[in-house]
Amino acid sequence: MGFSLSAATAIIGVGIVISLELIVSTTIPTITDVHDSYDIMRDRSIDLLQTNINISKIETSINGSNHDINITVRNTGSTTLKTNKFEILINGTCEQFYCASSYIYPENSVIFRLYNIRGSGTRRVKVVTNNGISDYREYNI
C-alpha cells in the first residue's frame, strides 16, 4: 500500500503541475493581449473626441466637359491628421485626390485637389478623416 500511495500522489502532483503550466502559459498572453487592446481602444477614443475638421472653401474650375475642385479643409481639433488616410466623397462616390501636405496640424488648413470630376448642378462633398469624423458641404457647377 505504501508504494501505490506514493505513485498515485506523484502522478496527481505531476498532473497538477502540467495543468497549471498549460493554464498559465495560455492565460497570461491572453490577458496581455486584452490589456493592449484596451489601450489601443482608449487611444482611439481620445483621438476621436479630439478630432474635428471644417470644409472652409470649395473652388471649382471647368476642365473641358468635366471640372476640377480645390477643397480647403481646416483641422479645428487638437490631433494631427494624415491626409493620405482621408476619403473624399462627391454625391456618395469616393474620388481620388491629391494633397501637397502629408499632415494637417491643429488649427492649420490644407487643400485637396480633385481632377476631372464629371457631372453638373448641385453636388455634395463629404470629407472623412481616418477615424470617421467628417464634414459636408455643397457646391454648384
N, C-alpha and C positions, 0 to 999 in steps of 0.2 A: 504494500500500500504506500510506502514511503516514496518509491521511485515514480509511480504513476501520478502521485500528487505533485511532485516536483516537475515532472514533464508537462502536466496539464497547466501548471502555473507558468512555466516558461513559454508554452505555446500561446496562452492567453496574453502574457506580457508582450511577447513579440508582435502578436496581432494588434494589440493596443498601440504600440509604438509605430507600426506601419500605418495604421489608420490615422493616427494623429499627424504623421508626416504628410500623408496624402491630403488631409483636410487643410492643414496649414499651408502647404505648397500651392493649393488652388484658391484658398480664401484670401490670402494676403495680396496676391496680384489683382484679384477682382476688386477688393476694397480700394487698392491704389488706383485702379482704372476708374472706378466710380468717383473717387475724390478728384482726379484730374478732369473728368467730365464736368463735374460741378464747378470747378474753377473756370473752365472754358465757357460754360453756360453763364456764369456770373459776369465774366468779362464781356461777353456778347450782349448781355442785358444792359450793362453800363454803357457800352458803345451805342446801343440802340437809343437809350434815353438821352445821350449827349449829342446825337446826330440830328441835324436839320439842314435842309437846303431850300433855296428860293430861286426860281427862274426869274431873273430880273429883266431880261430883254430877249426878244426874238427878232432877228433881222432876216429878211428873205431877199433873194435876187433871182431874176429869171435866168435860166440856163437852157436856151432852146425851148423845147416843149415841156421841160421839167423846171425845177427850181432848186436852189441851194439855200441852206439855212445855217445861220450862226446863232447858237443858243448860249446866252451868258447865264451861268449858274453861280450863285453865291453860297458859300458854306457859312451858314448862320449858327451852326452848332460849335461844339468845342473839341471835336475829334478831327484828325487829319484823314482825308478820304483819298483813296486811289482812284484815279479817273478810268483806268482800264477795267475796273470792276463795275462800272456804271452800265446801265442799259437805258437806251432811249427808244421810246415807242411813239410812233405817229399813227393816230387813229387805230391803235392796238397792234400795229405791226412793228416788230423790233427792227431797227435800222442800224447800219454800220455808221460809225462816226470817227472823226479824227480830233484829237486834243493835243496841243503842243506841250501841255504840262502833265507830269505824271501824278501830281498830287494837288488837292485843293486844301490849303491850310485854313484854319479857322479865321473867319472874317475876311477871306480873300475870294476872288472870283476867277473863273476860267471860261474860255469859250470853246464849246463843242461845235465842230463843223460837220455838216451833213451835205453830201453832194448828190445831185441827180434824183431828187425826190419827185415822184410822179403825183399827179392829181392837182386839183384846184378847189377853191371855195374855202370854207371854214375847216380848219384842221385842228386836232387836239394833240398836244405834245405832253408826254409823261416822261420825266427823268427819274430813274430809280437808282439808289445807292446800293452797295453790296449787302447792306443789312436790311433792305426793304423800305427805307424811308424814301418818300417820293414827293414830287410837286407836279402840278398840272398847269398848263396854260394853253390858250387858243390863239391861233393866228389866221389871217386871211391871205390867200394868194390869188 
